[in-house]
Amino acid sequence: MKRHNYLLLIFVTRLLFSCNSENAIELTNKGIELLKKKDDWQANFYFTQAIEDDENYGRAYFYRAKVSDEESAIKDLSTAILKGYNVEESYIERGIIKGKLNNIKGALKDFNIALRMDPQNTYINQLKGNMYYDQNNYSQALYFYNITDPSYDDHEFYEKRGFANYQMKKYFEALKDANSAIELSDLVKKTKSGWESKFGEYDSRLNSWDYYFRAELKYQLGDIAGATMDIDKSISTDFMNYDAIRWRGILKYNKKDFNGALNDLEKVINSNQKDGLAYYYRGKIKIQKNEMDSACLDLSKAGELGVEEAYELIKQTCN
């Protein structure tokens, strides 16, 4: 009986979909063109006009959801499904929004419906992983990432799976993902404009972050020389990446290159006077230079900014 009712619903919604007015279709198409131009306000106007012209045109509700707040978008997507736009994309979009609203069960239900519609669409598992990633549930995110067949040019996937692996201390697995992310960023940088539209626009800050992240992984794996090379590459890619500059200063400190370390750390402090680690290591360098009064002031500032180790050093050297 339930299956009979379900098939009847599909028949009715498809019938409604096939009988939509030409005016509603035309208005929706105009809205879609404006959506491509990122003119959300005007796009919303046309989608609403299409709905007023034909309240049974589910496709208009689907596209209006793209320019609505989250609660309104869920209502529009639910209406789109009921009004005939009972397609995989409707469930995917609704699942993404439910995930953002922390409705995990509702999101999984929608993703699973979409997956039943298209069992070959492994991107849906990636979306499940993204939902758990946003919840900082990295072990569950990895479960879904690892049953995903990612597109070879999906930089975001490798970035997120790499960070999830890092959080779970799977450094070698994270390193492989970081390598993939860097290869993609470098590919976009090298290709001509015609290819850039396919792979995305080159982002020097994102590329710098890729190298910074890989440096951290190499450091965790004991490859200090490799980490140093990647930090240098990160800074050359984005000379305003002060996280990378701070870390280069710390690496120089560990090599007893105190003048080089001091130069990097002062760049960081000049940019951000709330960087506790930069004050902490500058204080340690000043101890090596026997500039004790200034060193203790830096350590006190580091402690004030949340670096707990600074107080242990203050007890040892400043009292």
PASEBA-1860 file (N, C-alpha, C; in nm, 3 decimals):
! residues 319
1> MKRHNYLL> 0.083/-0.121/0.000/0.000/0.000/0.000/0.086/0.126/0.000 ~ 0.191/0.125/0.087/0.281/0.240/0.094/0.350/0.263/-0.039 ~ 0.394/0.153/-0.103/0.462/0.167/-0.231/0.367/0.223/-0.336 ~ 0.240/0.178/-0.331/0.140/0.229/-0.426/0.122/0.380/-0.409 ~ 0.114/0.426/-0.284/0.098/0.569/-0.257/0.220/0.648/-0.303 ~ 0.337/0.589/-0.284/0.461/0.655/-0.325/0.465/0.672/-0.477 ~ 0.429/0.566/-0.550/0.428/0.574/-0.696/0.324/0.673/-0.746 ~ 0.211/0.679/-0.673/0.106/0.775/-0.710/0.156/0.917/-0.693
9> LIFVTRLL> 0.230/0.941/-0.582/0.285/1.075/-0.557/0.381/1.116/-0.668 ~ 0.468/1.024/-0.709/0.563/1.054/-0.818/0.487/1.087/-0.946 ~ 0.382/1.011/-0.974/0.303/1.035/-1.095/0.239/1.173/-1.094 ~ 0.181/1.208/-0.978/0.113/1.338/-0.967/0.212/1.453/-0.979 ~ 0.326/1.442/-0.910/0.424/1.550/-0.915/0.482/1.565/-1.055 ~ 0.506/1.456/-1.123/0.557/1.465/-1.260/0.453/1.526/-1.354 ~ 0.326/1.495/-1.327/0.220/1.553/-1.407/0.216/1.704/-1.389 ~ 0.230/1.747/-1.261/0.233/1.891/-1.233/0.351/1.957/-1.303
17> FSCNSENA> 0.465/1.890/-1.296/0.588/1.944/-1.355/0.574/1.963/-1.507 ~ 0.503/1.868/-1.568/0.491/1.872/-1.715/0.389/1.975/-1.762 ~ 0.308/2.027/-1.667/0.201/2.119/-1.706/0.229/2.263/-1.665 ~ 0.353/2.295/-1.633/0.384/2.430/-1.588/0.370/2.530/-1.701 ~ 0.336/2.654/-1.662/0.315/2.758/-1.763/0.447/2.799/-1.826 ~ 0.439/2.837/-1.951/0.559/2.881/-2.021/0.615/3.009/-1.959 ~ 0.528/3.094/-1.908/0.572/3.218/-1.846/0.656/3.191/-1.721 ~ 0.613/3.093/-1.638/0.688/3.059/-1.518/0.825/3.003/-1.554
25> IELTNKGI> 0.828/2.924/-1.659/0.956/2.868/-1.705/1.049/2.979/-1.753 ~ 0.993/3.074/-1.830/1.074/3.185/-1.881/1.126/3.273/-1.768 ~ 1.041/3.303/-1.670/1.083/3.385/-1.557/1.194/3.316/-1.477 ~ 1.179/3.186/-1.459/1.282/3.110/-1.386/1.414/3.111/-1.461 ~ 1.408/3.096/-1.592/1.531/3.098/-1.672/1.601/3.234/-1.663 ~ 1.523/3.342/-1.659/1.582/3.474/-1.642/1.651/3.485/-1.506 ~ 1.585/3.431/-1.404/1.644/3.432/-1.270/1.775/3.355/-1.264 ~ 1.780/3.242/-1.335/1.901/3.160/-1.337/2.016/3.237/-1.401
33> ELLKKKDD> 1.988/3.309/-1.509/2.092/3.388/-1.575/2.146/3.496/-1.481 ~ 2.057/3.559/-1.405/2.100/3.660/-1.308/2.178/3.597/-1.193 ~ 2.140/3.475/-1.157/2.211/3.402/-1.052/2.356/3.376/-1.093 ~ 2.375/3.344/-1.220/2.511/3.320/-1.272/2.595/3.447/-1.264 ~ 2.529/3.562/-1.273/2.598/3.691/-1.265/2.610/3.742/-1.120 ~ 2.566/3.656/-1.025/2.572/3.687/-0.881/2.481/3.804/-0.843 ~ 2.378/3.825/-0.922/2.278/3.928/-0.889/2.163/3.859/-0.815 ~ 2.187/3.826/-0.689/2.092/3.745/-0.613/1.957/3.814/-0.594
41> WQANFYFT> 1.961/3.946/-0.571/1.836/4.016/-0.542/1.742/4.010/-0.662 ~ 1.794/4.040/-0.779/1.711/4.037/-0.900/1.669/3.894/-0.933 ~ 1.760/3.799/-0.910/1.726/3.659/-0.936/1.609/3.616/-0.848 ~ 1.615/3.654/-0.721/1.508/3.621/-0.627/1.374/3.679/-0.676 ~ 1.378/3.799/-0.730/1.256/3.864/-0.781/1.193/3.779/-0.891 ~ 1.273/3.731/-0.986/1.218/3.653/-1.096/1.168/3.517/-1.051 ~ 1.240/3.453/-0.957/1.193/3.324/-0.906/1.058/3.339/-0.836 ~ 1.046/3.447/-0.758/0.919/3.473/-0.688/0.807/3.502/-0.786
49> QAIEDDEN> 0.838/3.577/-0.890/0.739/3.604/-0.994/0.694/3.475/-1.062 ~ 0.788/3.385/-1.086/0.754/3.257/-1.148/0.660/3.176/-1.059 ~ 0.687/3.178/-0.927/0.602/3.105/-0.833/0.463/3.166/-0.826 ~ 0.456/3.298/-0.829/0.325/3.365/-0.827/0.247/3.335/-0.955 ~ 0.320/3.319/-1.065/0.255/3.287/-1.192/0.205/3.142/-1.193 ~ 0.285/3.052/-1.132/0.247/2.910/-1.129/0.302/2.849/-1.000 ~ 0.215/2.839/-0.901/0.259/2.791/-0.769/0.299/2.645/-0.769 ~ 0.274/2.574/-0.877/0.310/2.433/-0.885/0.443/2.409/-0.959
57> YGRAYFYR> 0.513/2.517/-0.993/0.638/2.501/-1.067/0.753/2.480/-0.968 ~ 0.783/2.355/-0.941/0.882/2.319/-0.839/1.021/2.371/-0.865 ~ 1.059/2.379/-0.993/1.193/2.424/-1.029/1.219/2.567/-0.980 ~ 1.117/2.652/-0.981/1.133/2.790/-0.934/1.162/2.793/-0.784 ~ 1.096/2.706/-0.708/1.123/2.698/-0.564/1.267/2.652/-0.538 ~ 1.312/2.555/-0.620/1.448/2.503/-0.603/1.551/2.615/-0.619 ~ 1.535/2.696/-0.723/1.634/2.801/-0.747/1.618/2.918/-0.651 ~ 1.496/2.945/-0.606/1.481/3.052/-0.508/1.551/3.016/-0.378
65> AKVSDEES> 1.558/2.887/-0.347/1.628/2.843/-0.226/1.774/2.885/-0.227 ~ 1.832/2.899/-0.345/1.974/2.935/-0.356/2.000/3.080/-0.316 ~ 1.896/3.162/-0.312/1.914/3.303/-0.277/1.834/3.338/-0.151 ~ 1.799/3.236/-0.072/1.720/3.257/0.049/1.804/3.228/0.173 ~ 1.760/3.275/0.289/1.825/3.236/0.414/1.798/3.087/0.438 ~ 1.870/3.028/0.532/1.870/2.882/0.546/1.733/2.824/0.577 ~ 1.661/2.887/0.670/1.529/2.836/0.707/1.433/2.843/0.587 ~ 1.434/2.957/0.518/1.347/2.973/0.401/1.388/2.878/0.289
73> AIKDLSTA> 1.518/2.854/0.276/1.566/2.764/0.171/1.515/2.622/0.193 ~ 1.515/2.576/0.318/1.464/2.442/0.347/1.316/2.432/0.308 ~ 1.239/2.536/0.340/1.096/2.536/0.304/1.079/2.532/0.153 ~ 1.159/2.612/0.081/1.148/2.615/-0.064/1.188/2.481/-0.126 ~ 1.293/2.420/-0.074/1.337/2.292/-0.128/1.235/2.182/-0.101 ~ 1.174/2.186/0.016/1.070/2.087/0.048/0.951/2.106/-0.046 ~ 0.917/2.232/-0.072/0.806/2.260/-0.164/0.843/2.218/-0.306 ~ 0.968/2.242/-0.345/1.013/2.202/-0.479/0.994/2.053/-0.500
81> ILKGYNVE> 1.029/1.975/-0.398/1.014/1.829/-0.407/0.867/1.791/-0.421 ~ 0.782/1.852/-0.340/0.638/1.822/-0.344/0.573/1.866/-0.475 ~ 0.629/1.974/-0.534/0.569/2.030/-0.654/0.626/1.972/-0.783 ~ 0.707/1.869/-0.772/0.752/1.802/-0.893/0.900/1.801/-0.919 ~ 0.976/1.887/-0.848/1.121/1.888/-0.869/1.183/1.788/-0.771 ~ 1.134/1.664/-0.784/1.175/1.555/-0.696/1.301/1.489/-0.754 ~ 1.410/1.568/-0.752/1.534/1.524/-0.815/1.646/1.518/-0.711 ~ 1.751/1.451/-0.751/1.866/1.430/-0.663/1.919/1.562/-0.605
89> ESYIERGI> 1.929/1.665/-0.688/1.987/1.792/-0.644/1.906/1.856/-0.533 ~ 1.774/1.838/-0.534/1.690/1.898/-0.429/1.725/1.840/-0.293 ~ 1.743/1.708/-0.289/1.777/1.644/-0.161/1.919/1.679/-0.117 ~ 2.010/1.689/-0.214/2.148/1.725/-0.181/2.153/1.865/-0.121 ~ 2.088/1.961/-0.188/2.090/2.099/-0.138/2.025/2.108/0.000 ~ 1.914/2.038/0.019/1.846/2.043/0.148/1.931/1.977/0.255 ~ 2.000/1.868/0.219/2.087/1.801/0.314/2.202/1.889/0.358 ~ 2.262/1.964/0.265/2.373/2.055/0.298/2.327/2.159/0.399
97> IKGKLNNI> 2.210/2.216/0.375/2.160/2.322/0.465/2.125/2.263/0.602 ~ 2.064/2.146/0.604/2.033/2.083/0.732/2.160/2.056/0.812 ~ 2.264/2.016/0.742/2.392/1.994/0.810/2.445/2.121/0.873 ~ 2.433/2.233/0.801/2.479/2.361/0.855/2.399/2.402/0.977 ~ 2.272/2.357/0.983/2.185/2.390/1.096/2.193/2.284/1.205 ~ 2.294/2.195/1.195/2.320/2.089/1.294/2.209/1.983/1.301 ~ 2.127/1.975/1.196/2.027/1.869/1.189/2.091/1.750/1.118 ~ 2.176/1.677/1.190/2.256/1.572/1.129/2.168/1.459/1.075
105> KGALKDFN> 2.070/1.417/1.155/1.984/1.308/1.111/1.907/1.346/0.985 ~ 1.854/1.468/0.983/1.780/1.512/0.866/1.869/1.521/0.744 ~ 1.992/1.569/0.763/2.086/1.580/0.651/2.121/1.443/0.595 ~ 2.151/1.348/0.684/2.186/1.213/0.639/2.070/1.148/0.564 ~ 1.948/1.173/0.613/1.831/1.117/0.545/1.822/1.169/0.402 ~ 1.842/1.300/0.383/1.836/1.358/0.248/1.949/1.307/0.161 ~ 2.070/1.300/0.217/2.184/1.250/0.138/2.160/1.106/0.095 ~ 2.103/1.025/0.184/2.079/0.884/0.151/1.972/0.869/0.043
113> IALRMDPQ> 1.871/0.956/0.045/1.770/0.953/-0.062/1.837/0.986/-0.196 ~ 1.923/1.089/-0.195/1.994/1.128/-0.317/2.084/1.014/-0.366 ~ 2.147/0.944/-0.272/2.237/0.834/-0.307/2.159/0.717/-0.367 ~ 2.037/0.695/-0.318/1.954/0.589/-0.377/1.913/0.625/-0.520 ~ 1.894/0.755/-0.542/1.860/0.800/-0.678/1.977/0.780/-0.774 ~ 2.099/0.797/-0.722/2.218/0.783/-0.806/2.329/0.718/-0.724 ~ 2.330/0.585/-0.717/2.429/0.512/-0.635/2.573/0.537/-0.679 ~ 2.594/0.587/-0.800/2.730/0.611/-0.850/2.785/0.747/-0.806
121> NTYINQLK> 2.702/0.828/-0.746/2.745/0.964/-0.709/2.815/0.961/-0.574 ~ 2.945/0.933/-0.576/3.020/0.925/-0.450/3.045/1.062/-0.390 ~ 3.019/1.169/-0.467/3.032/1.304/-0.412/2.939/1.323/-0.292 ~ 2.830/1.247/-0.288/2.737/1.257/-0.175/2.805/1.212/-0.047 ~ 2.890/1.110/-0.054/2.966/1.069/0.064/3.063/1.178/0.107 ~ 3.118/1.249/0.009/3.205/1.362/0.042/3.127/1.470/0.117 ~ 3.005/1.494/0.076/2.921/1.593/0.145/2.891/1.549/0.288 ~ 2.872/1.419/0.308/2.853/1.368/0.444/2.979/1.394/0.526
129> GNMYYDQN> 3.093/1.368/0.464/3.220/1.395/0.533/3.236/1.541/0.568 ~ 3.199/1.631/0.474/3.208/1.775/0.501/3.122/1.816/0.619 ~ 3.006/1.753/0.631/2.915/1.786/0.740/2.980/1.752/0.875 ~ 3.041/1.634/0.883/3.107/1.596/1.008/3.234/1.678/1.030 ~ 3.303/1.712/0.922/3.422/1.798/0.930/3.386/1.931/0.995 ~ 3.274/1.990/0.951/3.231/2.118/1.007/3.192/2.106/1.154 ~ 3.161/1.984/1.199/3.130/1.958/1.339/3.256/1.923/1.420 ~ 3.373/1.928/1.354/3.502/1.888/1.414/3.505/1.740/1.453
137> NYSQALYF> 3.419/1.660/1.391/3.418/1.516/1.413/3.502/1.454/1.303 ~ 3.634/1.457/1.322/3.726/1.423/1.213/3.730/1.274/1.183 ~ 3.709/1.190/1.284/3.711/1.046/1.259/3.594/1.005/1.170 ~ 3.474/1.061/1.197/3.358/1.030/1.115/3.371/1.093/0.977 ~ 3.431/1.212/0.971/3.455/1.277/0.841/3.545/1.188/0.756 ~ 3.649/1.134/0.815/3.742/1.049/0.740/3.675/0.922/0.689 ~ 3.583/0.869/0.769/3.511/0.748/0.724/3.446/0.774/0.589 ~ 3.377/0.887/0.577/3.308/0.917/0.451/3.405/0.963/0.343
145> YNITDPSY> 3.508/1.039/0.380/3.607/1.081/0.281/3.675/0.960/0.216 ~ 3.697/0.858/0.297/3.772/0.742/0.247/3.687/0.646/0.164 ~ 3.555/0.669/0.159/3.473/0.591/0.068/3.423/0.679/-0.047 ~ 3.487/0.794/-0.061/3.457/0.886/-0.170/3.557/0.866/-0.282 ~ 3.510/0.877/-0.404/3.599/0.874/-0.520/3.613/1.018/-0.569 ~ 3.710/1.093/-0.514/3.715/1.237/-0.542/3.755/1.268/-0.685 ~ 3.707/1.381/-0.733/3.754/1.431/-0.860/3.901/1.469/-0.845 ~ 3.981/1.441/-0.946/4.124/1.466/-0.935/4.156/1.615/-0.919
153> DDHEFYEK> 4.061/1.704/-0.955/4.089/1.847/-0.947/4.013/1.914/-0.833 ~ 3.975/1.836/-0.729/3.899/1.890/-0.616/3.994/1.928/-0.503 ~ 4.046/2.051/-0.507/4.142/2.097/-0.408/4.084/2.094/-0.268 ~ 3.959/2.136/-0.253/3.896/2.143/-0.120/3.892/2.005/-0.054 ~ 3.866/1.901/-0.133/3.861/1.766/-0.077/3.994/1.727/-0.015 ~ 4.103/1.746/-0.090/4.234/1.707/-0.039/4.274/1.792/0.082 ~ 4.237/1.919/0.079/4.267/2.007/0.191/4.196/1.960/0.317 ~ 4.067/1.929/0.305/3.989/1.889/0.423/4.028/1.750/0.471
161> RGFANYQM> 4.045/1.655/0.379/4.084/1.521/0.423/4.223/1.523/0.485 ~ 4.311/1.605/0.428/4.445/1.616/0.486/4.440/1.670/0.627 ~ 4.360/1.774/0.651/4.351/1.832/0.785/4.285/1.734/0.882 ~ 4.184/1.659/0.834/4.121/1.558/0.920/4.222/1.450/0.958 ~ 4.303/1.406/0.861/4.408/1.308/0.892/4.509/1.364/0.992 ~ 4.542/1.492/0.975/4.635/1.557/1.068/4.578/1.558/1.210 ~ 4.451/1.592/1.223/4.388/1.596/1.355/4.386/1.458/1.420 ~ 4.380/1.354/1.338/4.381/1.216/1.391/4.523/1.161/1.400
169> KKYFEALK> 4.622/1.249/1.380/4.765/1.214/1.389/4.807/1.109/1.284 ~ 4.737/1.108/1.172/4.776/1.023/1.060/4.857/1.109/0.963 ~ 4.981/1.138/1.006/5.059/1.240/0.937/5.100/1.199/0.795 ~ 5.132/1.071/0.775/5.175/1.030/0.641/5.058/1.035/0.543 ~ 4.939/0.994/0.589/4.821/1.003/0.503/4.790/1.150/0.472 ~ 4.803/1.234/0.573/4.780/1.378/0.552/4.881/1.435/0.454 ~ 5.005/1.387/0.459/5.109/1.435/0.368/5.073/1.405/0.222 ~ 5.016/1.288/0.198/4.976/1.254/0.061/4.867/1.349/0.011
177> DANSAIEL> 4.774/1.382/0.100/4.669/1.477/0.061/4.726/1.616/0.037 ~ 4.820/1.657/0.122/4.884/1.788/0.104/4.958/1.793/-0.030 ~ 5.024/1.684/-0.067/5.092/1.678/-0.196/4.994/1.698/-0.311 ~ 4.877/1.633/-0.301/4.775/1.646/-0.406/4.724/1.789/-0.416 ~ 4.702/1.852/-0.300/4.654/1.990/-0.298/4.755/2.083/-0.362 ~ 4.883/2.064/-0.331/4.989/2.149/-0.387/5.001/2.128/-0.537 ~ 4.992/2.004/-0.583/4.999/1.976/-0.726/4.888/2.049/-0.802 ~ 4.768/2.051/-0.742/4.657/2.119/-0.807/4.677/2.269/-0.810
185> SDLVKKTK> 4.722/2.326/-0.697/4.748/2.470/-0.693/4.856/2.510/-0.794 ~ 4.961/2.431/-0.801/5.070/2.461/-0.895/5.023/2.446/-1.040 ~ 4.934/2.349/-1.063/4.881/2.329/-1.198/4.802/2.451/-1.243 ~ 4.718/2.504/-1.154/4.639/2.622/-1.188/4.731/2.741/-1.216 ~ 4.837/2.753/-1.137/4.930/2.865/-1.154/5.000/2.859/-1.289 ~ 5.029/2.739/-1.335/5.106/2.723/-1.459/5.020/2.730/-1.584 ~ 4.892/2.694/-1.570/4.809/2.683/-1.690/4.766/2.818/-1.743 ~ 4.724/2.819/-1.865/4.678/2.941/-1.929/4.536/2.972/-1.885
193> SGWESKFG> 4.488/3.090/-1.919/4.358/3.137/-1.872/4.244/3.044/-1.913 ~ 4.255/2.983/-2.028/4.150/2.892/-2.072/4.135/2.772/-1.981 ~ 4.247/2.730/-1.922/4.243/2.617/-1.831/4.202/2.661/-1.691 ~ 4.230/2.784/-1.656/4.200/2.830/-1.520/4.052/2.822/-1.490 ~ 3.967/2.844/-1.592/3.824/2.836/-1.569/3.782/2.695/-1.530 ~ 3.861/2.596/-1.573/3.830/2.457/-1.541/3.879/2.421/-1.401 ~ 3.999/2.464/-1.367/4.058/2.424/-1.241/4.034/2.523/-1.129 ~ 3.980/2.640/-1.160/3.961/2.743/-1.059/4.069/2.849/-1.073
201> EYDSRLNS> 4.047/2.963/-1.010/4.145/3.072/-1.016/4.258/3.046/-0.916 ~ 4.378/3.088/-0.954/4.492/3.071/-0.865/4.480/3.164/-0.746 ~ 4.505/3.110/-0.627/4.497/3.185/-0.502/4.631/3.170/-0.430 ~ 4.712/3.275/-0.429/4.846/3.266/-0.371/4.839/3.236/-0.221 ~ 4.740/3.291/-0.152/4.728/3.266/-0.008/4.695/3.120/0.020 ~ 4.607/3.064/-0.062/4.572/2.923/-0.046/4.692/2.835/-0.077 ~ 4.765/2.869/-0.179/4.884/2.794/-0.215/4.989/2.802/-0.103 ~ 5.001/2.921/-0.045/5.093/2.940/0.067/5.053/2.854/0.186
209> WDYYFRAE> 4.923/2.848/0.213/4.873/2.763/0.322/4.906/2.616/0.295 ~ 4.895/2.572/0.169/4.925/2.433/0.135/5.069/2.398/0.175 ~ 5.161/2.487/0.140/5.302/2.461/0.174/5.324/2.469/0.326 ~ 5.258/2.562/0.390/5.269/2.576/0.536/5.222/2.447/0.604 ~ 5.109/2.396/0.557/5.052/2.274/0.616/5.145/2.156/0.591 ~ 5.200/2.145/0.469/5.291/2.033/0.442/5.417/2.044/0.525 ~ 5.463/2.165/0.551/5.579/2.184/0.638/5.552/2.128/0.777 ~ 5.432/2.154/0.830/5.396/2.101/0.962/5.397/1.948/0.962
217> LKYQLGDI> 5.347/1.889/0.855/5.344/1.743/0.846/5.486/1.686/0.838 ~ 5.571/1.748/0.757/5.709/1.701/0.747/5.780/1.715/0.881 ~ 5.752/1.823/0.953/5.812/1.844/1.085/5.769/1.732/1.180 ~ 5.639/1.698/1.178/5.589/1.591/1.263/5.651/1.456/1.228 ~ 5.686/1.440/1.100/5.746/1.315/1.054/5.899/1.316/1.068 ~ 5.954/1.423/1.123/6.097/1.430/1.149/6.181/1.485/1.036 ~ 6.118/1.533/0.930/6.191/1.586/0.814/6.206/1.738/0.833 ~ 6.303/1.779/0.915/6.320/1.921/0.947/6.366/2.000/0.824
225> AGATMDID> 6.457/1.941/0.746/6.506/2.010/0.625/6.392/2.031/0.527 ~ 6.309/1.928/0.508/6.195/1.940/0.417/6.094/2.042/0.466 ~ 6.073/2.044/0.598/5.980/2.142/0.657/6.031/2.284/0.633 ~ 6.161/2.304/0.648/6.220/2.437/0.628/6.205/2.482/0.483 ~ 6.226/2.390/0.390/6.211/2.424/0.248/6.067/2.466/0.218 ~ 5.970/2.393/0.275/5.830/2.426/0.250/5.789/2.557/0.315 ~ 5.845/2.586/0.432/5.816/2.714/0.497/5.868/2.829/0.410 ~ 5.989/2.813/0.357/6.044/2.916/0.268/5.955/2.934/0.144
233> KSISTDFM> 5.907/2.823/0.090/5.819/2.828/-0.027/5.688/2.896/0.009 ~ 5.635/2.867/0.128/5.511/2.930/0.173/5.525/3.081/0.179 ~ 5.638/3.127/0.232/5.660/3.272/0.246/5.684/3.337/0.109 ~ 5.758/3.269/0.022/5.782/3.326/-0.111/5.653/3.334/-0.192 ~ 5.559/3.245/-0.163/5.430/3.246/-0.232/5.340/3.356/-0.179 ~ 5.348/3.382/-0.049/5.270/3.489/0.013/5.355/3.551/0.124 ~ 5.420/3.664/0.093/5.515/3.724/0.187/5.446/3.781/0.311 ~ 5.309/3.780/0.312/5.236/3.829/0.428/5.180/3.713/0.512
241> NYDAIRWR> 5.229/3.593/0.488/5.187/3.478/0.570/5.271/3.479/0.699 ~ 5.223/3.552/0.798/5.301/3.572/0.920/5.307/3.447/1.007 ~ 5.212/3.356/0.990/5.222/3.227/1.060/5.346/3.153/1.012 ~ 5.368/3.156/0.880/5.486/3.090/0.825/5.614/3.162/0.866 ~ 5.611/3.294/0.869/5.729/3.371/0.909/5.764/3.343/1.055 ~ 5.661/3.335/1.142/5.686/3.302/1.282/5.752/3.165/1.293 ~ 5.699/3.070/1.218/5.753/2.935/1.228/5.895/2.929/1.175 ~ 5.923/3.004/1.068/6.060/3.009/1.018/6.153/3.065/1.125
249> GILKYNKK> 6.104/3.165/1.198/6.184/3.220/1.308/6.212/3.116/1.415 ~ 6.111/3.034/1.447/6.130/2.929/1.548/6.229/2.824/1.499 ~ 6.220/2.787/1.372/6.314/2.690/1.316/6.457/2.746/1.320 ~ 6.471/2.876/1.290/6.603/2.938/1.297/6.654/2.941/1.441 ~ 6.564/2.966/1.536/6.603/2.964/1.677/6.656/2.826/1.715 ~ 6.586/2.722/1.671/6.630/2.585/1.703/6.766/2.553/1.643 ~ 6.801/2.622/1.534/6.933/2.603/1.472/7.037/2.699/1.528 ~ 6.995/2.777/1.630/7.081/2.877/1.695/7.119/2.992/1.603
257> DFNGALND> 7.038/3.013/1.499/7.054/3.132/1.414/6.971/3.243/1.478 ~ 7.023/3.300/1.589/6.943/3.392/1.669/6.913/3.524/1.597 ~ 7.008/3.573/1.519/6.984/3.698/1.447/6.876/3.681/1.339 ~ 6.885/3.570/1.266/6.783/3.542/1.164/6.646/3.521/1.227 ~ 6.643/3.449/1.339/6.516/3.424/1.409/6.457/3.555/1.460 ~ 6.542/3.641/1.515/6.495/3.768/1.569/6.434/3.855/1.459 ~ 6.497/3.854/1.343/6.445/3.931/1.230/6.304/3.886/1.191 ~ 6.283/3.754/1.186/6.151/3.701/1.149/6.048/3.730/1.258
265> LEKVINSN> 6.085/3.710/1.382/5.989/3.727/1.491/5.946/3.873/1.506 ~ 6.038/3.964/1.480/6.001/4.106/1.490/5.908/4.148/1.376 ~ 5.922/4.085/1.260/5.826/4.109/1.152/5.686/4.067/1.195 ~ 5.678/3.953/1.262/5.549/3.902/1.308/5.488/3.995/1.412 ~ 5.569/4.037/1.509/5.519/4.123/1.616/5.476/4.259/1.562 ~ 5.551/4.311/1.466/5.512/4.439/1.405/5.379/4.430/1.333 ~ 5.349/4.309/1.283/5.222/4.288/1.214/5.109/4.258/1.311 ~ 5.140/4.186/1.418/5.036/4.142/1.512/5.091/4.143/1.654
273> QKDGLAYY> 5.055/4.243/1.730/5.109/4.258/1.865/5.039/4.168/1.966 ~ 4.957/4.077/1.916/4.893/3.979/2.005/4.939/3.837/1.976 ~ 5.053/3.824/1.909/5.108/3.692/1.877/5.198/3.647/1.992 ~ 5.141/3.571/2.084/5.213/3.531/2.204/5.337/3.450/2.178 ~ 5.331/3.358/2.080/5.448/3.273/2.053/5.566/3.356/2.002 ~ 5.538/3.459/1.924/5.646/3.544/1.873/5.716/3.615/1.989 ~ 5.638/3.666/2.084/5.699/3.728/2.203/5.778/3.626/2.284 ~ 5.724/3.506/2.297/5.790/3.402/2.376/5.928/3.370/2.320
281> YRGKIKIQ> 5.934/3.347/2.189/6.064/3.311/2.130/6.157/3.431/2.121 ~ 6.102/3.550/2.104/6.190/3.667/2.107/6.250/3.683/2.247 ~ 6.169/3.654/2.349/6.222/3.657/2.485/6.334/3.557/2.505 ~ 6.319/3.437/2.450/6.421/3.333/2.463/6.550/3.375/2.392 ~ 6.536/3.441/2.277/6.654/3.489/2.204/6.726/3.595/2.286 ~ 6.649/3.685/2.348/6.711/3.793/2.426/6.781/3.737/2.549 ~ 6.734/3.625/2.602/6.806/3.559/2.711/6.943/3.515/2.662 ~ 6.945/3.457/2.539/7.072/3.414/2.481/7.167/3.532/2.460
289> KNEMDSAC> 7.111/3.649/2.435/7.192/3.769/2.415/7.218/3.844/2.545 ~ 7.169/3.786/2.655/7.187/3.844/2.789/7.120/3.981/2.803 ~ 7.011/4.000/2.731/6.932/4.122/2.743/6.813/4.092/2.835 ~ 6.843/4.074/2.964/6.748/4.013/3.055/6.623/4.097/3.082 ~ 6.638/4.226/3.099/6.520/4.309/3.128/6.420/4.303/3.014 ~ 6.471/4.318/2.893/6.384/4.315/2.775/6.327/4.175/2.754 ~ 6.408/4.072/2.781/6.363/3.934/2.767/6.245/3.906/2.859 ~ 6.257/3.950/2.985/6.150/3.924/3.082/6.021/3.997/3.047
297> LDLSKAGE> 6.035/4.116/2.988/5.915/4.186/2.942/5.846/4.109/2.830 ~ 5.925/4.054/2.738/5.867/3.974/2.629/5.799/3.848/2.683 ~ 5.864/3.783/2.779/5.806/3.661/2.836/5.677/3.692/2.911 ~ 5.675/3.805/2.982/5.554/3.846/3.053/5.440/3.872/2.954 ~ 5.473/3.937/2.841/5.372/3.964/2.739/5.322/3.833/2.678 ~ 5.413/3.738/2.656/5.374/3.607/2.601/5.278/3.536/2.695 ~ 5.310/3.539/2.826/5.221/3.476/2.923/5.084/3.542/2.925 ~ 5.085/3.673/2.919/4.960/3.750/2.916/4.874/3.711/2.795
305> LGVEEAYE> 4.941/3.674/2.686/4.871/3.637/2.562/4.841/3.487/2.553 ~ 4.864/3.414/2.663/4.820/3.275/2.668/4.926/3.169/2.651 ~ 5.055/3.208/2.648/5.162/3.108/2.636/5.205/3.066/2.776 ~ 5.153/2.956/2.823/5.174/2.914/2.962/5.321/2.886/2.992 ~ 5.394/2.833/2.893/5.536/2.799/2.916/5.618/2.922/2.954 ~ 5.570/3.039/2.916/5.645/3.162/2.945/5.663/3.181/3.095 ~ 5.564/3.143/3.176/5.573/3.164/3.320/5.677/3.072/3.384 ~ 5.694/2.952/3.329/5.798/2.865/3.380/5.936/2.925/3.356
313> LIKQTCN> 5.952/2.986/3.239/6.081/3.049/3.205/6.102/3.174/3.289 ~ 5.995/3.249/3.317/6.006/3.365/3.404/6.055/3.326/3.542 ~ 5.999/3.214/3.597/6.041/3.165/3.729/6.190/3.131/3.730 ~ 6.238/3.074/3.619/6.376/3.029/3.614/6.475/3.144/3.594 ~ 6.434/3.247/3.520/6.533/3.346/3.477/6.507/3.491/3.522 ~ 6.386/3.523/3.561/6.352/3.663/3.583/6.332/3.699/3.731 ~ 6.334/3.603/3.820/6.306/3.633/3.960/6.433/3.618/4.045
END
